[in-house]
Amino acid sequence: MWRFSANSAKWMAPVALVFSIMGISAVAVAQPCPVGGYAIPACPVQTDQVIQDQVISRLSGSVASARYPITVTVCNGVVVLRGMVQTAGKRDLANLFAWSVNGVIDVQNYLNVDPKTADDMILLAEVRRAFNKSAINAKRIQVRTNDGVVELDGTVSNDVDRWNATDVAASVPGVTAVHNNISVYGDNGSPF
């Protein structure tokens, strides 16, 4: 890297002439962007407002929503994210989306994971673990959790497994209710 000074201007005129002969604009060479006392020949500048708009656009719908709004502020290319997201994965995705915007120098991610969702994710894992320990073939059972309520969907091969699925899910600490929507299908795929 070289330091831009009045002496640097002496050699810039011949360089600008060579560039103009080659059909390249000499504006970038004649007006370097000073950064910390050094000159960079071409310095694309992205304004904070443009960065903010692009980050908001990338976050909307995939990470941010009406239920989980995210505040984006930008100062000198540093993006600050604040708010709450549904999962830790969405927090990481917000970080990735912010870094992908041209002109971002740093991302400070202060997004918090919704504690209710975090509890539901833990509860979901515990219910799946209980199914894995049980004698029920739970490969075709889908489990959803919301504020301690477990919803079961899918198919099993007999009524005993259907009712046992309710008992297995209800036995997990933290489950407040179980909605069993499981259908009974035989081994040949036809309903009983």
Secondary structure, 3 states (H helix, E strand, C coil): CCECCCCHHHHHHHHHHHHHHCCCCCHHHHCCEEECCEEECCCCCCCHHHHHHHHHHHHECCCECCCCCEEEEEECCEEEEEEEECCHHHHHHHHHHHHCCCCCCEEEEEEEECHHHHHHHHHHHHHHHHHHHCCCCCCCEEEEEECCEEEEEEEECCHHHHHHHHHHHHCCCCCCEEEECCEEECCCCCEC
